[in-house]
Amino acid sequence: MIDTMSPISVIENPAFRKLVNGIIQITMGSGSVVSVPTRKTIVTRIRDMYLAKTLEIDKLLSQQKWICATADIWSSSHRSFLGVTCHYIDVVEPFDFQRKSLVLCLKRFQGRHTADKIAEILTTVFSSYKIQDKVAAVVTDNASNFAKAFAEYGYKFSNGDEEDVLEEENSEESSDGGTISDGILEHEDLTTLLQSSCSVDLPSHVRCASHTISLIATTDFEKVES
């Protein structure tokens, strides 16, 4: 169910339950009695798996000194989502010095994609894993709302590139007309932290080089041709 990202409600579908019971009869022999888990049981198992994985990630990140993060917002089926990943070179014994990557957040992004809201959510995600002082930089695409969020709340370099973003119009800010999510897979501390008075503070910002090159090869090139 998790691998195929199927809705939890599928467990209550009569056809699905009939399929599972049929597979049980074939593999375990006729007369075998194995009940299909209820929706409540599945939700409990998913939450337990999530909490266990969160504790594992907390432990891994607590052993690292520096971390790089990425963030992106995209839309699918008229719903917007925010994803945050982190990357680090593992320097903990046995010192394999391999790059490791972890998913920190994959959640619905409801409402307008404003710079203030992006900054608040990113701060909350980093704070929930207690890595706000370990993130050296966050890599994003060139969307103006991301750039403005880091220009206003991020660590400032001396080159002043991010300050120019404050003068741009936030053309990337949009609305999300999706329905409210049940939030099963959100970090336990996210809601509490969002409601708290913690200050919004972001690391430094790095624009994705691949995205920049893609823009040059497509959008900018088309402008030159016209």
Steps between C-alpha positions, in 0.01 A plus 500: 500500500782740588712404198211564258378808693150354504236667718437333833132470412589226248512258792123539537424431135306169470683409178839553667405289802368227270829505307708468817281220634530320165880526510497362854291203394735424208827537690395352835241249387122501502343538839775732626364783707707820501322829555584803288615786727255781560564860400566592864761225528675613181507864618650392833768291328594781261523748787716259704729449200520875449583576864766227504660640184487853641689390809756329278547818296527709819782276620685509167481879470606555861834340411571732209670838519398651166200429277383629164128512422281530192143625476242504224130570449297335225138439412317180409125449452432861605686451829834649599771318691823598673796266513817545705802271484837512673842377393824449690834323489491231766802548728379269776673166554586296297588824317392398152469867393206418274235754406171419672157643417182508707147630449406743776159613384236419239181684580212694353559868441165670536425859407716756324866417444625816667859556605395546863319167508788318332746644751276405793454140384869446425594638841249265658634196316860571597402574860296181529816298425719734706733574206434874456863573601644221283352584160776674305281585201167422335486434125182598313394587148486861379139568599464857626310395814790277612752773416301761692462270803876462530564865416284606795567222752819327388866542585636785291812470287694813413435478122149640540341281230202407713418859583408562137216253534313728739428733209350225283130431478403168658365344183556151635259546791182307432197346671428138576138397465540149637320347790638480851736207560465270797869558580576141593858518378594835646765531769345494846655834595408699188161627613628596844799684358292687245276627778791605718674835497835364376688744279524438129865453410633334186848383393674638193347444157650331194315504169498167316761513222317238292178701513686818405662331199161359399348850510784636286460221246122539475337823620793735446590342164143546377517869593821538297340333198196727513 
